[in-house]
Structure formats: structure tokens, C-alpha cells
């Protein structure tokens, strides 16, 4: 069946019917490539792999050769279905004005809206400059063989992106209330405190690691990391687990473990926070090990032409002004920000990753019009 490309619902349903649970593609990129080829795009399939991680299929498509290159970035992979659905999660059913399915909100609906916006924009003429799509199958996975490697591939071939909109579901409750102009960084820490095992009746013959672990965690959480900045909320350190794994009541354990996550603003970097952590832990001292991994640094695209274009489009279609925000988790915008200004704007995220994930069909249509106006603003046609 031939899809009506100016109708976001048509393509969104086709994409949802592809069971692309990360890292599987499920045919989603085939559907998208066929649609973009009809619109005149040159498509590149980029498959990346790395030992210890799943192979991932990605797609880069571009229309035009001149600058500026306006890019829409997103992902066709989705999280596992889980339990509790009242509909088939891969049927793409429309019930009471809502499109149901895994990926409807996060973020196959936004991809479909952007393609519909493109199709409508192209009916008025050929854009000045270029339009591209950077679509990965690895956003919900390790994020190793997706957007980051695609951007490196573009750089190696001398191709640049000048502006980018990421279609993540940025709106908490109603379409148009929020766009993301940055994101907090994320650091995961794993702390192991070492001691010496012994009998609880003879504590002087052992070295109990638990009191030192408690003292270290107290030192890390005693005071706020900061008070926030003009565009960011205060950084937070959240304990996620404390483990001893001791099944005996009469044994002092040899080790104690804790895990934590820091969501940090632009006052910090992953490296500066690791230094701070080690300084705090050294105030307690003893034998310990700290392992740190940073999945993304804090970044900000200061309000400017791109965010203004999105705000004008939202105002024109919905009559509201979106709040520029840096709240929430991480996204692939953390990679794109190293190459160009990036703003995130998509659908309502209330049901993303949940059973019965869904979006209002009216929101799909409104989002397509918003994207069309952003395109017309950034890349007027000849």
C-alpha cells in the first residue's frame, strides 16, 4: 500500500507496525527510506558494530547539496513492550482519537510528523539549502553504534550539519508547553569499600567496611552540589543502591558497595565531579575503589535563531509559547551539540515507555504543521 506522505498518521502507523525493539530494526528503516526516496532524498544506510555491543542499523538521508543543512534527528528503535497492554503494541490502532503502539510517542510519531512536514514544504518549491534526517536504531540501547558514529562518518566525508531539531517527546502534559535547549549531564558511580571479614563477637579482630561506607555516603550527600543556574535546575546526587550481600548474622563482611547517579548542570563536568568525589571520599579514608562512567556532559544551546523559530511555529499553530527547558534525562542531542546548535521538540511524553503508549492524532497533525513552519522559517523555498 502506498503511504500518503503528507499525512503523519499514515507513516506513523506503518512505522509502529515494525517491531523495532532495540537493537532490532524490524523493517522500520526500510519503510522510512522508501518514503524519503519518494521525496527525492539520497539515502545512506550506515551499519555500525563494536565488540561487546549489538550491531545497529542507521539511516542518513539528505535532500540538496548546498548549505545551510537543516537536520532532523531521531530514532526508530523502541523499548521492550512489557506487560499490561490492552491493544497489540505493534498494530498501530487508532482508538478514540489516539494512536496506540510502542514508539507512538517515543518517537516514531515525531519522525512521521517531520516527513509529513517535508512533503508539504516541498509542495511549495525546493528549499534553499539542504534538509537531512539522521535516524538511529541505537538511542534506546547503549548509544554506541548510532548517532555518535554517524556524526563521525559525516565529519570524515566533509559534510556538516548547521542546525538540528531532535524529535524527542519534550512535552510533559500538553503539546507546545516545552522545548529542550539543553540537557543535564549524567554520571554513574560505583563505590566499593574494603575491610576485613571477622566474627561479630570479636570486632577488634576485623575491619568492618560498613561504617566507612556510611561515612562516605554522608560526606557525598551532606550538602547540595549547587543552587542551579539561569537555565538549569540544581545538580542532584541520588543513591541508587547499597549492597553488602551478607547472609550471615554473625559475620562482619569484607566488602560493602553503593551506587549513585549525579545529574549535573553546566557548572560541572564529568571530570570535575570525579575530582570532587575523590576529594570527599579521601576525607574519610581507608581502602576503597571508585568507578565512574559519564554517559553525557551537560550542554546548553543558548536561546537564539533556532529556538526562536520553534517558538514562533508553536505559537502560530497552538497559540502558546513553549518553555525553554533543560530538565529530564539524556538524549542523542548530547552528541549533536558538539557539531551544531540543537533544540528538542516533539510529542507529549506521558505514556512513553509505558503500556498502552499513545498520542493524540490531533497532536500528530499539529506537530507536522509546527515542523513545516520551522522548515519554512529556516529554509524558505525558491
CORQUIZI-V793359 format. One record per residue. N is the residue number from 1. RES is the residue in one small letter. SS is DSSP state (H for helix, E for strand, L for the rest). D_LAST is the distance of its C-alpha to the last C-alpha in Angstrom with 1 decimal. Layout:
# CORQUIZI-V793359
n->N res->RES ss->SS d_last->D_LAST
n->N res->RES ss->SS d_last->D_LAST
This chain:
# CORQUIZI-V793359
n->1 res->x ss->L d_last->32.1
n->2 res->x ss->L d_last->28.3
n->3 res->x ss->L d_last->26.6
n->4 res->x ss->L d_last->24.2
n->5 res->x ss->L d_last->21.5
n->6 res->x ss->L d_last->20.1
n->7 res->x ss->L d_last->23.7
n->8 res->x ss->H d_last->24.7
n->9 res->x ss->H d_last->28.3
n->10 res->x ss->H d_last->28.3
n->11 res->x ss->H d_last->27.1
n->12 res->x ss->H d_last->29.2
n->13 res->x ss->H d_last->32.3
n->14 res->x ss->H d_last->31.7
n->15 res->x ss->H d_last->31.4
n->16 res->x ss->H d_last->34.5
n->17 res->x ss->L d_last->36.5
n->18 res->x ss->L d_last->36.2
n->19 res->x ss->L d_last->39.2
n->20 res->x ss->L d_last->37.5
n->21 res->x ss->E d_last->40.2
n->22 res->x ss->L d_last->39.8
n->23 res->x ss->L d_last->40.0
n->24 res->x ss->L d_last->39.7
n->25 res->x ss->L d_last->36.3
n->26 res->x ss->L d_last->37.6
n->27 res->x ss->L d_last->34.8
n->28 res->x ss->H d_last->32.1
n->29 res->x ss->H d_last->29.9
n->30 res->x ss->H d_last->30.3
n->31 res->x ss->H d_last->28.9
n->32 res->x ss->H d_last->25.9
n->33 res->x ss->H d_last->25.2
n->34 res->x ss->H d_last->25.4
n->35 res->x ss->H d_last->22.9
n->36 res->x ss->H d_last->20.4
n->37 res->x ss->H d_last->21.0
n->38 res->x ss->H d_last->20.2
n->39 res->x ss->L d_last->16.7
n->40 res->x ss->L d_last->16.3
n->41 res->x ss->L d_last->17.6
n->42 res->x ss->E d_last->20.1
n->43 res->x ss->E d_last->23.1
n->44 res->x ss->E d_last->26.0
n->45 res->x ss->E d_last->29.3
n->46 res->x ss->E d_last->31.1
n->47 res->x ss->E d_last->34.8
n->48 res->x ss->E d_last->36.8
n->49 res->x ss->L d_last->40.5
n->50 res->x ss->L d_last->43.1
n->51 res->x ss->L d_last->46.9
n->52 res->x ss->L d_last->48.1
n->53 res->x ss->L d_last->44.8
n->54 res->x ss->L d_last->43.2
n->55 res->x ss->L d_last->40.7
n->56 res->x ss->E d_last->37.2
n->57 res->x ss->E d_last->34.3
n->58 res->x ss->E d_last->30.8
n->59 res->x ss->E d_last->27.2
n->60 res->x ss->E d_last->24.2
n->61 res->x ss->E d_last->20.9
n->62 res->x ss->E d_last->17.6
n->63 res->x ss->E d_last->14.2
n->64 res->x ss->L d_last->12.6
n->65 res->x ss->L d_last->14.6
n->66 res->x ss->L d_last->13.1
n->67 res->x ss->L d_last->13.9
n->68 res->x ss->L d_last->14.1
n->69 res->x ss->E d_last->15.5
n->70 res->x ss->E d_last->15.8
n->71 res->x ss->E d_last->18.8
n->72 res->x ss->E d_last->20.7
n->73 res->x ss->E d_last->24.4
n->74 res->x ss->E d_last->27.2
n->75 res->x ss->E d_last->30.2
n->76 res->x ss->L d_last->31.5
n->77 res->x ss->L d_last->35.2
n->78 res->x ss->E d_last->37.4
n->79 res->x ss->L d_last->40.8
n->80 res->x ss->L d_last->43.9
n->81 res->x ss->L d_last->44.6
n->82 res->x ss->L d_last->47.9
n->83 res->x ss->L d_last->50.2
n->84 res->x ss->L d_last->50.2
n->85 res->x ss->L d_last->47.4
n->86 res->x ss->L d_last->47.9
n->87 res->x ss->L d_last->45.3
n->88 res->x ss->L d_last->44.3
n->89 res->x ss->L d_last->42.0
n->90 res->x ss->L d_last->40.0
n->91 res->x ss->L d_last->39.8
n->92 res->x ss->L d_last->36.8
n->93 res->x ss->L d_last->38.7
n->94 res->x ss->E d_last->37.5
n->95 res->x ss->E d_last->40.5
n->96 res->x ss->L d_last->40.6
n->97 res->x ss->L d_last->36.8
n->98 res->x ss->E d_last->36.6
n->99 res->x ss->E d_last->35.4
n->100 res->x ss->E d_last->38.2
n->101 res->x ss->L d_last->38.3
n->102 res->x ss->L d_last->38.5
n->103 res->x ss->L d_last->35.0
n->104 res->x ss->H d_last->33.8
n->105 res->x ss->H d_last->33.4
n->106 res->x ss->H d_last->33.5
n->107 res->x ss->H d_last->30.9
n->108 res->x ss->H d_last->29.8
n->109 res->x ss->H d_last->28.7
n->110 res->x ss->H d_last->26.1
n->111 res->x ss->H d_last->24.8
n->112 res->x ss->H d_last->24.6
n->113 res->x ss->H d_last->22.8
n->114 res->x ss->H d_last->20.1
n->115 res->x ss->H d_last->19.6
n->116 res->x ss->H d_last->19.5
n->117 res->x ss->H d_last->16.9
n->118 res->x ss->H d_last->14.7
n->119 res->x ss->H d_last->15.4
n->120 res->x ss->H d_last->14.5
n->121 res->x ss->H d_last->11.2
n->122 res->x ss->H d_last->10.2
n->123 res->x ss->L d_last->11.4
n->124 res->x ss->L d_last->8.5
n->125 res->x ss->L d_last->5.9
n->126 res->x ss->L d_last->5.8
n->127 res->x ss->E d_last->6.1
n->128 res->x ss->L d_last->6.2
n->129 res->x ss->L d_last->9.9
n->130 res->x ss->E d_last->12.2
n->131 res->x ss->E d_last->14.0
n->132 res->x ss->E d_last->17.7
n->133 res->x ss->E d_last->20.8
n->134 res->x ss->E d_last->24.2
n->135 res->x ss->E d_last->26.9
n->136 res->x ss->E d_last->30.6
n->137 res->x ss->L d_last->33.8
n->138 res->x ss->L d_last->35.9
n->139 res->x ss->L d_last->35.0
n->140 res->x ss->L d_last->38.1
n->141 res->x ss->L d_last->40.2
n->142 res->x ss->L d_last->41.2
n->143 res->x ss->L d_last->37.6
n->144 res->x ss->L d_last->38.7
n->145 res->x ss->L d_last->37.0
n->146 res->x ss->L d_last->33.6
n->147 res->x ss->H d_last->31.0
n->148 res->x ss->H d_last->33.0
n->149 res->x ss->H d_last->33.4
n->150 res->x ss->H d_last->29.8
n->151 res->x ss->H d_last->28.6
n->152 res->x ss->H d_last->31.2
n->153 res->x ss->H d_last->30.0
n->154 res->x ss->H d_last->26.5
n->155 res->x ss->H d_last->28.1
n->156 res->x ss->H d_last->30.3
n->157 res->x ss->L d_last->27.5
n->158 res->x ss->L d_last->25.7
n->159 res->x ss->L d_last->22.8
n->160 res->x ss->L d_last->22.0
n->161 res->x ss->L d_last->20.7
n->162 res->x ss->L d_last->19.4
n->163 res->x ss->E d_last->19.5
n->164 res->x ss->E d_last->21.3
n->165 res->x ss->E d_last->22.2
n->166 res->x ss->E d_last->25.4
n->167 res->x ss->L d_last->26.2
n->168 res->x ss->L d_last->29.9
n->169 res->x ss->L d_last->31.7
n->170 res->x ss->L d_last->31.9
n->171 res->x ss->E d_last->33.2
n->172 res->x ss->L d_last->37.0
n->173 res->x ss->L d_last->37.5
n->174 res->x ss->L d_last->34.6
n->175 res->x ss->L d_last->30.8
n->176 res->x ss->L d_last->29.2
n->177 res->x ss->L d_last->32.3
n->178 res->x ss->E d_last->31.6
n->179 res->x ss->E d_last->29.1
n->180 res->x ss->E d_last->30.5
n->181 res->x ss->L d_last->29.7
n->182 res->x ss->E d_last->32.4
n->183 res->x ss->E d_last->35.4
n->184 res->x ss->L d_last->39.1
n->185 res->x ss->E d_last->40.6
n->186 res->x ss->E d_last->43.2
n->187 res->x ss->E d_last->46.5
n->188 res->x ss->E d_last->49.2
n->189 res->x ss->E d_last->52.7
n->190 res->x ss->E d_last->55.8
n->191 res->x ss->E d_last->59.1
n->192 res->x ss->E d_last->62.4
n->193 res->x ss->E d_last->65.6
n->194 res->x ss->E d_last->68.6
n->195 res->x ss->L d_last->72.2
n->196 res->x ss->E d_last->75.4
n->197 res->x ss->L d_last->76.6
n->198 res->x ss->E d_last->80.0
n->199 res->x ss->E d_last->82.3
n->200 res->x ss->H d_last->81.5
n->201 res->x ss->H d_last->85.2
n->202 res->x ss->H d_last->85.1
n->203 res->x ss->H d_last->81.9
n->204 res->x ss->H d_last->83.3
n->205 res->x ss->H d_last->83.3
n->206 res->x ss->L d_last->79.5
n->207 res->x ss->E d_last->76.3
n->208 res->x ss->L d_last->74.3
n->209 res->x ss->H d_last->70.5
n->210 res->x ss->H d_last->69.7
n->211 res->x ss->H d_last->70.7
n->212 res->x ss->H d_last->68.7
n->213 res->x ss->H d_last->65.6
n->214 res->x ss->H d_last->66.1
n->215 res->x ss->H d_last->66.5
n->216 res->x ss->H d_last->63.3
n->217 res->x ss->H d_last->61.2
n->218 res->x ss->H d_last->62.7
n->219 res->x ss->H d_last->61.7
n->220 res->x ss->H d_last->58.1
n->221 res->x ss->H d_last->57.8
n->222 res->x ss->L d_last->60.1
n->223 res->x ss->L d_last->57.4
n->224 res->x ss->L d_last->53.7
n->225 res->x ss->L d_last->51.4
n->226 res->x ss->L d_last->49.6
n->227 res->x ss->L d_last->48.6
n->228 res->x ss->L d_last->44.9
n->229 res->x ss->L d_last->42.1
n->230 res->x ss->L d_last->39.5
n->231 res->x ss->L d_last->37.1
n->232 res->x ss->L d_last->39.7
n->233 res->x ss->L d_last->42.7
n->234 res->x ss->L d_last->46.0
n->235 res->x ss->L d_last->46.5
n->236 res->x ss->E d_last->48.8
n->237 res->x ss->E d_last->51.4
n->238 res->x ss->E d_last->52.4
n->239 res->x ss->E d_last->55.3
n->240 res->x ss->E d_last->54.6
n->241 res->x ss->E d_last->57.9
n->242 res->x ss->E d_last->61.4
n->243 res->x ss->E d_last->63.4
n->244 res->x ss->L d_last->67.0
n->245 res->x ss->L d_last->67.7
n->246 res->x ss->L d_last->71.4
n->247 res->x ss->L d_last->73.4
n->248 res->x ss->L d_last->76.7
n->249 res->x ss->L d_last->78.2
n->250 res->x ss->L d_last->80.6
n->251 res->x ss->E d_last->78.4
n->252 res->x ss->E d_last->76.5
n->253 res->x ss->L d_last->73.2
n->254 res->x ss->L d_last->72.2
n->255 res->x ss->E d_last->68.5
n->256 res->x ss->E d_last->66.2
n->257 res->x ss->E d_last->62.5
n->258 res->x ss->E d_last->59.6
n->259 res->x ss->E d_last->55.9
n->260 res->x ss->E d_last->53.4
n->261 res->x ss->E d_last->49.7
n->262 res->x ss->E d_last->48.1
n->263 res->x ss->E d_last->44.8
n->264 res->x ss->E d_last->44.0
n->265 res->x ss->L d_last->41.7
n->266 res->x ss->L d_last->40.3
n->267 res->x ss->L d_last->43.8
n->268 res->x ss->L d_last->44.7
n->269 res->x ss->L d_last->43.9
n->270 res->x ss->H d_last->45.5
n->271 res->x ss->H d_last->47.6
n->272 res->x ss->H d_last->48.8
n->273 res->x ss->H d_last->49.7
n->274 res->x ss->H d_last->51.7
n->275 res->x ss->H d_last->53.6
n->276 res->x ss->H d_last->54.3
n->277 res->x ss->H d_last->55.5
n->278 res->x ss->H d_last->57.9
n->279 res->x ss->H d_last->59.3
n->280 res->x ss->H d_last->60.1
n->281 res->x ss->H d_last->61.7
n->282 res->x ss->H d_last->63.8
n->283 res->x ss->L d_last->65.4
n->284 res->x ss->L d_last->67.0
n->285 res->x ss->L d_last->67.6
n->286 res->x ss->L d_last->69.3
n->287 res->x ss->L d_last->68.1
n->288 res->x ss->E d_last->64.6
n->289 res->x ss->E d_last->61.3
n->290 res->x ss->E d_last->57.8
n->291 res->x ss->E d_last->54.8
n->292 res->x ss->E d_last->51.4
n->293 res->x ss->E d_last->48.0
n->294 res->x ss->E d_last->44.6
n->295 res->x ss->E d_last->41.8
n->296 res->x ss->E d_last->39.3
n->297 res->x ss->L d_last->39.2
n->298 res->x ss->L d_last->38.2
n->299 res->x ss->E d_last->34.8
n->300 res->x ss->E d_last->32.6
n->301 res->x ss->L d_last->29.0
n->302 res->x ss->L d_last->29.6
n->303 res->x ss->L d_last->27.7
n->304 res->x ss->L d_last->24.5
n->305 res->x ss->H d_last->20.7
n->306 res->x ss->H d_last->20.6
n->307 res->x ss->H d_last->23.5
n->308 res->x ss->H d_last->22.4
n->309 res->x ss->H d_last->19.1
n->310 res->x ss->H d_last->21.4
n->311 res->x ss->H d_last->23.9
n->312 res->x ss->H d_last->21.5
n->313 res->x ss->H d_last->20.3
n->314 res->x ss->H d_last->23.9
n->315 res->x ss->H d_last->25.0
n->316 res->x ss->H d_last->22.5
n->317 res->x ss->H d_last->23.6
n->318 res->x ss->H d_last->27.2
n->319 res->x ss->L d_last->28.3
n->320 res->x ss->L d_last->29.7
n->321 res->x ss->L d_last->29.2
n->322 res->x ss->L d_last->29.6
n->323 res->x ss->E d_last->32.3
n->324 res->x ss->E d_last->31.3
n->325 res->x ss->E d_last->34.0
n->326 res->x ss->L d_last->35.4
n->327 res->x ss->L d_last->38.0
n->328 res->x ss->L d_last->38.7
n->329 res->x ss->L d_last->39.1
n->330 res->x ss->L d_last->37.1
n->331 res->x ss->L d_last->33.9
n->332 res->x ss->L d_last->31.9
n->333 res->x ss->H d_last->30.0
n->334 res->x ss->H d_last->33.2
n->335 res->x ss->H d_last->32.0
n->336 res->x ss->H d_last->28.3
n->337 res->x ss->L d_last->29.2
n->338 res->x ss->L d_last->30.5
n->339 res->x ss->L d_last->27.0
n->340 res->x ss->L d_last->24.5
n->341 res->x ss->E d_last->24.5
n->342 res->x ss->E d_last->25.0
n->343 res->x ss->E d_last->25.4
n->344 res->x ss->E d_last->27.0
n->345 res->x ss->L d_last->26.4
n->346 res->x ss->L d_last->27.5
n->347 res->x ss->L d_last->30.0
n->348 res->x ss->E d_last->33.6
n->349 res->x ss->L d_last->35.9
n->350 res->x ss->L d_last->39.3
n->351 res->x ss->L d_last->40.1
n->352 res->x ss->L d_last->38.5
n->353 res->x ss->L d_last->41.1
n->354 res->x ss->L d_last->43.5
n->355 res->x ss->L d_last->45.0
n->356 res->x ss->L d_last->43.0
n->357 res->x ss->L d_last->39.7
n->358 res->x ss->E d_last->37.4
n->359 res->x ss->E d_last->34.4
n->360 res->x ss->E d_last->33.8
n->361 res->x ss->H d_last->31.5
n->362 res->x ss->H d_last->30.2
n->363 res->x ss->H d_last->29.3
n->364 res->x ss->H d_last->27.3
n->365 res->x ss->H d_last->25.2
n->366 res->x ss->H d_last->24.9
n->367 res->x ss->H d_last->23.9
n->368 res->x ss->H d_last->21.1
n->369 res->x ss->H d_last->19.7
n->370 res->x ss->H d_last->20.3
n->371 res->x ss->H d_last->18.4
n->372 res->x ss->H d_last->15.4
n->373 res->x ss->H d_last->15.5
n->374 res->x ss->H d_last->15.9
n->375 res->x ss->H d_last->12.9
n->376 res->x ss->H d_last->10.8
n->377 res->x ss->H d_last->12.8
n->378 res->x ss->H d_last->12.7
n->379 res->x ss->L d_last->9.3
n->380 res->x ss->L d_last->6.8
n->381 res->x ss->E d_last->3.8
n->382 res->x ss->L d_last->0.0
